[in-house]
Amino acid sequence: MRKVVLNMTMTLDGFFCGPNGELDWMSQAPDQELNDDIVAFFQGVDQGFIGYPTA
């Protein structure tokens, strides 16, 4: 049986995007340590799902 992992990105107030659907808060480049962690996470992923409307 496979393990299911949920990875969500949101602001501290629990929203994914601004009132007009903007995602500008996510556009900043992560530092190298965070980037390495993200790459390591996705190297262990078999499949992924992207949700609407932020995809």
Biotite code that builds the C-alpha atoms (Angstrom):
import biotite.structure as struc

atoms = struc.array([
    struc.Atom([0.000, 0.000, 0.000], chain_id="A", res_id=1, res_name="MET", atom_name="CA", element="C"),
    struc.Atom([1.308, 3.446, -0.899], chain_id="A", res_id=2, res_name="ARG", atom_name="CA", element="C"),
    struc.Atom([1.636, 6.321, 1.499], chain_id="A", res_id=3, res_name="LYS", atom_name="CA", element="C"),
    struc.Atom([-0.444, 9.426, 0.757], chain_id="A", res_id=4, res_name="VAL", atom_name="CA", element="C"),
    struc.Atom([1.158, 12.788, 1.538], chain_id="A", res_id=5, res_name="VAL", atom_name="CA", element="C"),
    struc.Atom([-0.695, 16.094, 1.357], chain_id="A", res_id=6, res_name="LEU", atom_name="CA", element="C"),
    struc.Atom([1.444, 19.132, 0.559], chain_id="A", res_id=7, res_name="ASN", atom_name="CA", element="C"),
    struc.Atom([-0.401, 22.453, 0.624], chain_id="A", res_id=8, res_name="MET", atom_name="CA", element="C"),
    struc.Atom([0.844, 25.995, 0.228], chain_id="A", res_id=9, res_name="THR", atom_name="CA", element="C"),
    struc.Atom([-1.146, 28.778, 1.841], chain_id="A", res_id=10, res_name="MET", atom_name="CA", element="C"),
    struc.Atom([-0.797, 32.034, 3.711], chain_id="A", res_id=11, res_name="THR", atom_name="CA", element="C"),
    struc.Atom([-0.933, 32.230, 7.501], chain_id="A", res_id=12, res_name="LEU", atom_name="CA", element="C"),
    struc.Atom([-4.584, 33.275, 7.368], chain_id="A", res_id=13, res_name="ASP", atom_name="CA", element="C"),
    struc.Atom([-5.475, 30.066, 5.509], chain_id="A", res_id=14, res_name="GLY", atom_name="CA", element="C"),
    struc.Atom([-5.955, 31.347, 1.965], chain_id="A", res_id=15, res_name="PHE", atom_name="CA", element="C"),
    struc.Atom([-4.268, 30.175, -1.229], chain_id="A", res_id=16, res_name="PHE", atom_name="CA", element="C"),
    struc.Atom([-4.698, 33.383, -3.207], chain_id="A", res_id=17, res_name="CYS", atom_name="CA", element="C"),
    struc.Atom([-5.643, 37.014, -2.770], chain_id="A", res_id=18, res_name="GLY", atom_name="CA", element="C"),
    struc.Atom([-9.170, 38.418, -3.140], chain_id="A", res_id=19, res_name="PRO", atom_name="CA", element="C"),
    struc.Atom([-8.700, 38.753, -6.905], chain_id="A", res_id=20, res_name="ASN", atom_name="CA", element="C"),
    struc.Atom([-7.067, 35.350, -7.382], chain_id="A", res_id=21, res_name="GLY", atom_name="CA", element="C"),
    struc.Atom([-3.506, 36.696, -7.342], chain_id="A", res_id=22, res_name="GLU", atom_name="CA", element="C"),
    struc.Atom([-0.653, 34.421, -6.297], chain_id="A", res_id=23, res_name="LEU", atom_name="CA", element="C"),
    struc.Atom([2.104, 37.032, -6.143], chain_id="A", res_id=24, res_name="ASP", atom_name="CA", element="C"),
    struc.Atom([3.058, 36.038, -2.591], chain_id="A", res_id=25, res_name="TRP", atom_name="CA", element="C"),
    struc.Atom([4.328, 32.709, -3.983], chain_id="A", res_id=26, res_name="MET", atom_name="CA", element="C"),
    struc.Atom([6.536, 34.210, -6.691], chain_id="A", res_id=27, res_name="SER", atom_name="CA", element="C"),
    struc.Atom([9.627, 34.839, -4.588], chain_id="A", res_id=28, res_name="GLN", atom_name="CA", element="C"),
    struc.Atom([12.491, 32.414, -5.136], chain_id="A", res_id=29, res_name="ALA", atom_name="CA", element="C"),
    struc.Atom([13.171, 30.152, -2.139], chain_id="A", res_id=30, res_name="PRO", atom_name="CA", element="C"),
    struc.Atom([16.582, 30.030, -0.550], chain_id="A", res_id=31, res_name="ASP", atom_name="CA", element="C"),
    struc.Atom([18.901, 27.154, -1.461], chain_id="A", res_id=32, res_name="GLN", atom_name="CA", element="C"),
    struc.Atom([18.120, 25.068, 1.637], chain_id="A", res_id=33, res_name="GLU", atom_name="CA", element="C"),
    struc.Atom([14.368, 25.242, 0.995], chain_id="A", res_id=34, res_name="LEU", atom_name="CA", element="C"),
    struc.Atom([14.936, 24.498, -2.687], chain_id="A", res_id=35, res_name="ASN", atom_name="CA", element="C"),
    struc.Atom([16.964, 21.397, -1.775], chain_id="A", res_id=36, res_name="ASP", atom_name="CA", element="C"),
    struc.Atom([14.169, 20.213, 0.548], chain_id="A", res_id=37, res_name="ASP", atom_name="CA", element="C"),
    struc.Atom([11.552, 20.691, -2.175], chain_id="A", res_id=38, res_name="ILE", atom_name="CA", element="C"),
    struc.Atom([13.638, 18.789, -4.726], chain_id="A", res_id=39, res_name="VAL", atom_name="CA", element="C"),
    struc.Atom([14.221, 15.944, -2.251], chain_id="A", res_id=40, res_name="ALA", atom_name="CA", element="C"),
    struc.Atom([10.477, 15.762, -1.543], chain_id="A", res_id=41, res_name="PHE", atom_name="CA", element="C"),
    struc.Atom([9.503, 15.568, -5.213], chain_id="A", res_id=42, res_name="PHE", atom_name="CA", element="C"),
    struc.Atom([12.144, 12.956, -5.994], chain_id="A", res_id=43, res_name="GLN", atom_name="CA", element="C"),
    struc.Atom([10.199, 10.560, -3.778], chain_id="A", res_id=44, res_name="GLY", atom_name="CA", element="C"),
    struc.Atom([6.805, 11.279, -5.373], chain_id="A", res_id=45, res_name="VAL", atom_name="CA", element="C"),
    struc.Atom([5.199, 8.840, -7.829], chain_id="A", res_id=46, res_name="ASP", atom_name="CA", element="C"),
    struc.Atom([2.178, 10.917, -8.807], chain_id="A", res_id=47, res_name="GLN", atom_name="CA", element="C"),
    struc.Atom([0.791, 14.360, -8.157], chain_id="A", res_id=48, res_name="GLY", atom_name="CA", element="C"),
    struc.Atom([-2.474, 16.253, -8.327], chain_id="A", res_id=49, res_name="PHE", atom_name="CA", element="C"),
    struc.Atom([-2.878, 19.956, -8.968], chain_id="A", res_id=50, res_name="ILE", atom_name="CA", element="C"),
    struc.Atom([-6.102, 21.570, -7.853], chain_id="A", res_id=51, res_name="GLY", atom_name="CA", element="C"),
    struc.Atom([-8.338, 24.200, -9.376], chain_id="A", res_id=52, res_name="TYR", atom_name="CA", element="C"),
    struc.Atom([-8.350, 27.246, -9.521], chain_id="A", res_id=53, res_name="PRO", atom_name="CA", element="C"),
    struc.Atom([-4.720, 27.873, -8.606], chain_id="A", res_id=54, res_name="THR", atom_name="CA", element="C"),
    struc.Atom([-3.270, 25.437, -11.141], chain_id="A", res_id=55, res_name="ALA", atom_name="CA", element="C"),
])
